[in-house]
Amino acid sequence: MKQPKEVETVTTELREALARVGVVLPSLHPDPVSYAHRYLPPLVELGCCTMDVARRLTAALAESSPAPGEPSPPRQDTVGERLSIATAYVNARSRGERA
């Protein structure tokens, strides 16, 4: 089952995270074609950007990425991931499965 709010929430979270590092992708939106598809998961359309925006995005990613050979910082889960896990747990329990 597709969750319309989830793809919108993920899109908003990405837009806000990019804005915090000075990157705006004007075409960022939930992809309506994949959202309407019965079996494929909904996609987030990143769209086109200018070369300046691409450079700022590259710089922001370079700043937040560890150098080769350096350990990665611990991964933090998002609210959406926690919600998905909780939903899966509740659904499994409602079917009588052990989660």
PEVEN-V96385 format. One line per field, one symbol per residue. ss: DSSP state (~ for helix, > for strand, _ for the rest). psi: psi as a letter, one per 20 degrees, with the letter a starting at -180 (. if undefined). A space follows every 50 residues. Layout:
# PEVEN-V96385
ss=???
psi=???
This chain:
# PEVEN-V96385
ss=___~~~~~~~~~~~~~~~~~________>>_~~~~~_______>>_____ ~~~~~~~~~~~~~~______________~~~~~~~~~~~~~~~~_____
psi=pqohhghgggggggghgghhjkppohjprpohghhiqhhqqqqpohaqrr hgggghgggghhhipqqpiqqqqpppqrhhghgggggggggghhjjqp.
